[in-house]
Each structure stands twice: as C-alpha cells, then as structure tokens.
C-alpha cells in the first residue's frame, strides 16, 4: 500500500462510496463500501464547532478560497454553530499542533483541505470522539474520512474546446508536482484535444509548488515561447492566465472563475464547489448520523467546467458541451487502447478505466512530455 506520508496534495485517494446517491458518478454505483463505524453521538447545533485547516490563504481565489466558500455555506446553514479556520497550515509538526488545538477548543468536526498524512492521522487516532475529513486523504479511520473531485472529466471537456481553438496543436501545462492529479489532468486534457486535433501534443513544466505566481508566469512564458498557444495547469492563482492574455494565447484554469485576469485568453476553468457536500457532512454530524465516508464529488455535483469565456466560438462550446452531455449520461472517454509516452499499451482495448485507476494515474499518455 502506498503510504500517505509519501504523497503530496491532491495526489492519491482511495476512493469510496459517496455520501448519497446524488453524489455518485453517473451509472458508476459504489466504488467501495462505506466503513462500518458506529455513528458519533449527536450534538446540539449551538454546541457544534466545525474547524478547517487550509493549505493556503483564503484570498488565493483558488483552491483554499473555494473551500472557504464551503465553510461559509456551513455557517449560513447552521447559524448557531461555530466555524473556525487556520490558513497556510504547513506540512510539518505545526499541522499536528493546529489540529490538536482545534480539538482542544471543542471542535466536533475537523477538516483539512489538503493531504496532511500522519499530521492529521495521528491526531484523529487519539481523538476518536471528533469527526475528521482529509481532502485527498489516503488512510481512513473510524473517525477519519476522505473526499476529492473527479476533475478529469471537465479537463477532457475543456481539452476538446482547446483542441478546436489551438492553431499550432501545441498545448502547454503548468504543473505543480508530478503526482496523479497532474497526470490525470494532462492526459485527460490532451485526450480531449486529440478528438478534434489528432496530432496535438502537450508539454508540461513542473514548478514544484501549488502557489508560486512568479514561477507559474515563467513556466507559462517558456511554454508559449516553445510554441504552445493554449495553456492549462493546476495552480491556485492566475499567473499563467495573465501571461496568455499578454501573449495572445488562450488558457484553461483551475478552482474558480478568474477570467477577469485574462478575459480574452480565458477558455474556461475546472471549478470546484464543496458547499453542498460540507453542509451535508455537518448536518450528519449534528444529527448523530455521521460515519466516515470516502467520497468523490462527480461532474455536476462538486466539479465542472466553468461558463465558457467570451472568445470561445459558439461551435467549439457546443461541440465540447455535447461531450459533457455524454459523460453526464454515463459515457467515459477513458477506454483503451491507451498507450503511454513510450508507446507501451497501458490500457487494453475495450477496458474502461475505473475511478480508482483514474485517481491513481501515474504515467503520461503518448504526446505528453515534461512529466
């Protein structure tokens, strides 16, 4: 088993059952059974304390901002409850200290919006009366659940639009780390593009950070200098969108709608929305119904493509949205034969990649370089 301490944010997730039927991927059913832990006792709303540990600042307009919107939705849904958060929680012993402090302050539920491995696992193990959730977590407990988003589907859809809009057929990707969320994003994006531009290629540049505007801008510039006319990435800010705007290129973003930083360049964004899911988990905790789940939020129920940018041709939007309709109906584009970057068959003809395989995608398809 892969140890969670070896993983980075958004890396791997041992996907499990969604909290309810509405959170399941179309026609996918349960991915794995829910844990059979006994529900934690009910708590009065006025006594409920829900705490979040954030990997970044709430002002990033990206990943952490999206999670904080979910926290605000919880505060609105349960006005008598108390919500707490700490920004920029480091990947160090300080993370454990922060999670322990939450518990000491009476938190009934503690949520980490990133993978904190042993830093949260050890605290959860020692406080079994507190409910924990870890985004992109790997090691569940009877009081520690995990959750994430199926971002590869909107990435494929955006790739179709990108392929239609690219003149050079060269796509660029600003990568954080060489982790499965990056592989699945680059692969899905290029696969979508190749349905309309079969010779399209994608070059990735890894900057070893989730939030580094200067490095992201430099990577975006280098990719355009190498011929890319459409950029994609997984960053928590708008730096490469601004580069694309300045250079006359196009870009697909992540997390939220940040088109105002590059309205002419903006194609769309892989937008995430945790609000409904957070509200449901807190409701379950207050009601005494909470047991840990291992959830993946599907397209249309936690992750999707953003509204198309103003320069996206109507025909490109319609063609991409036709693919979205097929996916929403249960179709998957991730079916073999699929070869890796070295030409080896990795997915046999006729095999449809499972959600677990997509989550753990750790190799590049043909046409991807730089990872």
C-alpha positions in Angstrom: 0.0 0.0 0.0 1.2 3.5 -0.8 2.0 5.4 2.3 0.2 8.7 2.6 3.3 10.4 4.0 4.9 9.8 0.6 2.2 11.7 -1.2 1.6 15.4 -1.9 -1.6 17.4 -2.1 -4.2 16.2 -4.5 -2.0 13.1 -5.1 -3.9 9.9 -4.5 -7.2 8.9 -3.0 -8.5 5.5 -2.0 -12.0 6.4 -3.4 -15.1 5.1 -1.7 -18.8 5.4 -1.5 -20.4 8.8 -1.9 -22.5 10.3 0.9 -25.7 9.7 -1.1 -26.9 8.6 -4.5 -26.8 12.2 -5.7 -23.0 12.3 -5.3 -22.3 9.2 -7.3 -20.9 9.4 -10.8 -23.5 8.7 -13.5 -24.1 4.9 -13.5 -20.9 4.3 -11.5 -22.5 2.9 -8.4 -20.5 2.4 -5.2 -16.7 2.4 -5.7 -16.1 0.7 -2.4 -18.3 0.1 0.7 -18.6 2.7 3.4 -16.7 2.0 6.7 -18.9 0.3 9.3 -18.0 2.6 12.1 -20.7 3.4 14.7 -22.1 7.0 14.2 -20.7 9.6 16.5 -23.2 11.0 19.1 -25.5 13.9 18.1 -24.5 17.4 19.2 -26.7 20.4 19.6 -26.3 23.0 16.9 -25.3 25.7 19.4 -22.6 23.4 20.7 -21.2 22.4 17.3 -17.7 23.6 16.4 -16.5 22.9 12.9 -12.9 23.7 12.1 -10.9 23.8 8.9 -7.2 23.7 8.3 -6.3 25.3 5.0 -3.2 24.7 2.9 -3.2 28.2 1.5 -4.7 31.7 2.1 -8.4 32.2 1.7 -7.5 35.2 -0.6 -5.9 32.9 -3.2 -9.1 33.0 -5.4 -8.3 29.3 -5.9 -8.3 26.1 -4.0 -8.5 27.4 -0.5 -10.9 30.2 -1.4 -13.3 27.5 -2.8 -13.1 25.5 0.4 -13.8 28.6 2.4 -16.9 29.3 0.4 -18.0 25.9 1.7 -17.2 26.9 5.2 -19.3 30.0 4.7 -22.2 27.8 3.4 -22.0 25.8 6.6 -22.1 28.9 8.7 -25.2 30.1 6.9 -26.9 26.7 7.1 -26.2 26.3 10.8 -26.1 29.8 12.3 -25.9 28.6 15.9 -22.8 26.6 15.2 -19.3 28.0 15.3 -16.8 27.7 12.5 -13.0 28.1 12.8 -10.2 28.1 10.3 -6.4 28.5 10.1 -4.8 29.4 6.8 -1.4 28.3 5.4 -1.1 25.2 7.6 2.4 23.9 6.9 3.3 20.3 6.2 5.1 19.9 9.5 4.6 19.1 13.1 2.9 22.5 13.3 0.0 20.9 11.4 -0.5 18.4 14.2 -0.4 21.2 16.7 -3.1 23.1 14.9 -5.3 20.0 14.6 -4.8 19.2 18.3 -5.7 22.8 19.2 -8.9 22.6 17.2 -9.8 19.5 19.3 -8.9 21.3 22.5 -11.2 24.2 21.5 -14.1 21.8 21.4 -14.3 21.1 17.6 -16.8 18.3 16.8 -15.5 18.1 13.2 -12.1 18.9 11.8 -11.5 19.2 8.1 -8.2 19.5 6.2 -8.5 20.8 2.7 -5.3 19.1 1.7 -3.4 15.8 2.3 -1.7 16.1 5.7 -0.8 12.4 6.1 0.4 11.4 9.6 0.0 15.0 10.8 -3.8 14.6 10.8 -4.0 10.8 11.1 -2.2 10.7 14.4 -4.4 13.4 15.9 -7.6 11.7 14.6 -6.5 8.4 16.1 -6.0 10.0 19.5 -9.3 11.8 19.5 -11.9 9.2 18.4 -14.9 11.4 19.6 -14.1 14.0 16.9 -15.0 13.6 13.2 -12.2 14.3 10.7 -12.1 14.7 7.0 -9.0 15.0 4.8 -9.2 16.1 1.2 -7.1 13.8 -0.9 -6.5 11.6 2.1 -5.3 8.0 2.0 -5.6 6.3 5.4 -9.2 6.4 6.7 -10.1 5.6 10.3 -13.4 5.0 12.1 -13.4 8.8 12.6 -11.4 10.0 9.6 -13.0 10.2 6.1 -11.6 11.3 2.8 -13.0 13.3 -0.2 -11.9 14.7 -3.6 -13.3 15.6 -7.0 -13.4 13.8 -10.4 -11.6 16.6 -12.2 -10.5 14.5 -15.2 -14.0 14.7 -16.8 -14.2 18.5 -17.1 -10.5 18.5 -18.1 -11.3 16.3 -21.0 -14.2 18.6 -22.0 -12.0 21.6 -21.8 -9.5 19.8 -23.9 -12.0 19.4 -26.7 -12.5 23.2 -26.8 -8.8 23.8 -26.5 -8.1 21.5 -29.5 -10.7 23.3 -31.6 -9.2 26.7 -30.7 -5.5 25.8 -31.0 -3.8 26.7 -34.3 -0.4 25.2 -33.6 -1.7 22.0 -31.9 0.8 22.6 -29.2 -0.6 22.7 -25.7 1.2 23.8 -22.5 0.7 22.7 -18.9 2.0 24.5 -15.7 2.4 21.6 -13.3 2.8 21.7 -9.6 4.3 18.3 -8.9 4.5 15.0 -10.9 1.5 13.5 -9.0 -1.5 11.6 -10.2 -3.8 14.7 -10.2 -1.4 16.3 -12.7 -1.1 13.1 -14.8 -4.8 12.7 -15.0 -5.3 16.3 -15.8 -2.7 16.5 -18.6 -3.8 13.1 -20.0 -7.5 14.0 -20.0 -6.9 17.4 -21.5 -4.8 16.0 -24.4 -7.1 13.1 -25.0 -10.0 15.6 -25.4 -7.9 17.8 -27.7 -6.9 14.9 -29.8 -10.5 14.0 -30.6 -10.6 17.1 -32.8 -6.8 17.6 -33.5 -5.3 14.2 -33.6 -1.7 15.4 -33.8 -1.9 17.7 -30.8 0.8 17.5 -28.2 1.2 18.8 -24.6 4.4 20.0 -22.9 4.4 20.2 -19.1 6.7 22.3 -16.9 6.9 21.3 -13.2 7.4 24.2 -10.8 7.3 22.2 -7.5 4.7 24.4 -5.9 0.9 24.9 -5.7 1.2 28.7 -5.3 4.1 30.5 -6.9 2.9 33.2 -9.2 6.4 34.1 -10.4 7.4 30.5 -11.3 4.0 29.9 -12.9 4.4 33.0 -15.0 7.9 31.9 -16.1 6.6 28.5 -17.0 3.8 29.9 -19.0 6.1 32.2 -20.8 8.5 29.3 -21.6 5.7 27.2 -22.9 4.4 29.9 -25.2 8.0 30.5 -26.4 8.1 26.8 -27.3 5.1 27.1 -29.5 2.1 26.5 -27.2 -0.9 28.6 -27.9 -3.2 27.1 -25.2 -2.1 26.8 -21.6 -3.6 24.6 -18.9 -2.4 23.9 -15.3 -3.4 23.2 -11.7 -2.2 26.3 -9.9 -4.1 28.2 -7.2 -3.7 31.6 -8.9 -3.9 33.4 -12.2 -0.3 34.0 -13.2 -0.2 31.9 -16.4 -3.6 33.3 -17.5 -2.1 36.7 -17.3 0.8 35.6 -19.4 -1.6 34.1 -22.0 -3.5 37.4 -22.1 -0.4 39.4 -22.7 0.9 37.0 -25.4 -2.3 36.5 -27.3 -2.6 32.8 -26.3 -5.6 31.0 -24.6 -5.8 29.3 -21.2 -7.8 26.9 -19.1 -7.7 27.4 -15.4 -8.4 25.6 -12.1 -10.6 26.1 -9.0 -12.7 29.2 -9.7 -13.8 31.7 -12.3 -10.8 34.1 -12.6 -11.5 35.3 -16.1 -11.1 38.9 -15.0 -7.3 38.4 -15.1 -7.4 37.5 -18.7 -10.8 37.8 -20.3 -9.6 37.5 -23.9 -7.4 34.4 -23.1 -9.9 32.6 -20.8 -11.4 29.5 -22.2 -12.9 28.0 -19.0 -11.8 26.7 -15.6 -12.1 23.4 -13.8 -14.3 24.8 -11.0 -14.8 23.1 -7.7 -17.7 23.6 -5.2 -17.7 21.9 -1.8 -20.6 23.8 -0.3 -23.4 21.2 -0.6 -21.1 18.4 0.5 -19.8 20.3 3.5 -23.3 21.2 4.6 -24.4 17.6 4.4 -21.4 16.3 6.4 -22.1 18.9 9.2 -25.8 18.0 9.1 -24.9 14.4 9.6 -22.5 15.2 12.4 -25.0 17.3 14.3 -27.8 14.8 13.8 -25.7 11.9 15.2 -25.7 10.2 11.8 -22.0 10.8 10.9 -19.7 7.9 10.0 -16.6 8.4 7.8 -17.0 8.2 4.1 -14.6 8.1 1.2 -16.3 10.4 -1.3 -15.6 11.5 -4.8 -17.6 14.5 -6.0 -18.6 13.9 -9.6 -19.0 16.3 -12.5 -22.1 18.4 -11.9 -22.0 17.7 -8.2 -18.8 19.3 -7.0 -16.7 19.8 -10.0 -17.4 21.0 -13.6 -16.3 23.3 -16.3 -16.9 27.0 -15.8 -19.0 29.0 -18.2 -17.2 29.5 -21.5 -15.0 32.5 -22.0 -16.1 35.4 -24.2 -13.8 34.5 -27.1 -14.7 30.8 -27.2 -16.5 30.2 -30.6 -20.1 29.0 -30.2 -19.3 25.9 -32.3 -16.4 25.0 -30.1 -18.5 25.4 -27.0 -21.3 23.3 -28.5 -19.0 20.5 -29.5 -17.4 20.4 -26.1 -20.8 20.5 -24.3 -22.0 17.6 -26.4 -19.2 15.6 -24.9 -20.2 16.8 -21.4 -23.8 15.6 -22.1 -22.4 12.1 -23.0 -20.4 12.0 -19.8 -23.3 13.0 -17.7 -25.2 10.2 -19.3 -22.7 7.6 -18.2 -20.2 7.5 -21.1 -16.5 7.5 -20.3 -13.8 8.7 -22.7 -11.1 6.7 -20.7 -11.3 3.4 -22.5 -8.5 1.5 -24.1 -6.4 1.1 -26.1 -4.3 3.8 -24.4 -0.5 3.9 -24.7 2.0 5.6 -22.5 4.6 8.2 -23.6 7.0 5.3 -24.5 4.4 3.6 -26.8 3.6 0.8 -24.3 0.0 -0.3 -24.1 -1.1 0.6 -20.6 -4.9 0.2 -21.0 -6.0 -2.7 -23.2 -8.5 -2.3 -25.9 -12.1 -2.4 -24.5 -11.0 -1.8 -20.9 -12.7 1.2 -19.3 -10.5 2.8 -16.7 -12.1 2.7 -13.2 -12.4 5.7 -11.0 -9.6 4.2 -8.8 -7.3 3.9 -11.9 -8.1 7.4 -12.9 -7.4 8.7 -9.4 -4.1 6.8 -9.3 -3.0 7.7 -12.9 0.8 8.0 -12.6 2.0 7.8 -16.2 1.8 10.0 -19.2 0.0 9.2 -22.5 1.5 9.5 -25.9 2.0 13.1 -26.8 2.8 14.4 -23.3 6.3 15.5 -22.4 7.9 17.0 -19.3 6.5 14.7 -16.6 
